[in-house]
């Protein structure tokens, strides 16, 4: 399950109630900079990073925001999902 933790400026994914990974962000003059993704080694290869990227992108787009994919993982995710390419600023 992915949630937004505004106090920590990150999106978080939980497995069985435990934090399994996160995607940090920074608001820079109204542009959400997605800066770092990290998934616990125990959950590597299970698609949690993709869930984080999709949730973050969908969340910002639903609010009409602008995105800067500074995190290489998110940039690669966008390359594989062309529906997000036209919305990135």
C-alpha positions as CSV (number, residue, x, y, z in Angstrom):
1,X,0.0,0.0,0.0
2,X,1.4,3.4,-1.0
3,X,0.7,6.5,1.0
4,X,1.9,10.1,1.0
5,X,3.8,11.2,4.1
6,X,3.8,15.0,3.9
7,X,5.7,15.4,7.2
8,X,8.6,13.4,5.8
9,X,8.2,14.8,2.2
10,X,7.9,11.3,0.7
11,X,5.6,8.7,-0.7
12,X,5.9,5.4,1.2
13,X,5.0,1.8,0.4
14,X,4.2,-0.6,3.2
15,X,4.1,-4.4,3.2
16,X,2.3,-6.1,6.1
17,X,2.2,-2.8,8.0
18,X,6.0,-2.2,7.7
19,X,7.8,0.4,5.7
20,X,9.3,-1.3,2.6
21,X,10.3,1.7,0.5
22,X,9.9,5.3,-0.2
23,X,10.2,8.0,-2.8
24,X,11.4,11.4,-1.5
25,X,10.3,14.6,-3.0
26,X,10.9,18.4,-2.7
27,X,8.6,21.2,-3.7
28,X,10.7,23.7,-5.7
29,X,8.6,26.8,-6.6
30,X,5.5,24.7,-7.4
31,X,7.4,21.9,-9.2
32,X,7.5,18.6,-7.4
33,X,11.1,17.3,-7.7
34,X,11.1,13.5,-7.3
35,X,14.6,13.0,-5.9
36,X,15.3,9.6,-4.5
37,X,13.7,6.1,-4.4
38,X,14.7,3.4,-2.0
39,X,13.3,-0.1,-1.5
40,X,14.4,-2.4,1.3
41,X,16.6,-5.2,-0.1
42,X,14.1,-7.8,1.2
43,X,11.5,-6.5,-1.3
44,X,13.8,-5.9,-4.3
45,X,12.4,-7.0,-7.6
46,X,8.8,-7.1,-6.4
47,X,7.7,-3.9,-8.3
48,X,7.5,-1.7,-5.2
49,X,9.6,1.0,-6.9
50,X,7.2,1.1,-9.8
51,X,4.2,1.4,-7.4
52,X,5.9,4.4,-5.8
53,X,6.6,6.1,-9.1
54,X,3.1,5.5,-10.4
55,X,1.4,6.7,-7.2
56,X,3.6,9.9,-7.1
57,X,3.1,10.7,-10.7
58,X,-0.7,10.1,-10.6
59,X,-1.0,12.1,-7.4
60,X,0.8,15.2,-8.8
61,X,-1.1,15.0,-12.1
62,X,-4.4,14.7,-10.4
63,X,-3.7,18.0,-8.7
64,X,-2.5,19.6,-12.0
65,X,1.0,20.0,-10.7
66,X,4.4,19.9,-12.5
67,X,7.0,17.2,-12.0
68,X,10.8,17.1,-12.3
69,X,12.0,13.5,-12.3
70,X,15.4,14.0,-10.8
71,X,15.5,10.4,-9.5
72,X,17.0,8.1,-12.2
73,X,14.5,5.3,-11.3
74,X,11.5,7.6,-11.9
75,X,13.0,8.9,-15.1
76,X,13.3,5.3,-16.4
77,X,9.8,4.6,-15.3
78,X,8.5,7.6,-17.3
79,X,10.5,6.4,-20.3
80,X,8.6,3.1,-20.2
81,X,5.2,4.8,-19.7
82,X,4.7,7.4,-22.4
83,X,1.4,8.7,-20.9
84,X,3.5,10.6,-18.4
85,X,6.0,12.1,-20.8
86,X,3.7,15.0,-21.9
87,X,3.0,16.1,-18.4
88,X,6.5,16.5,-17.1
89,X,7.9,20.0,-16.9
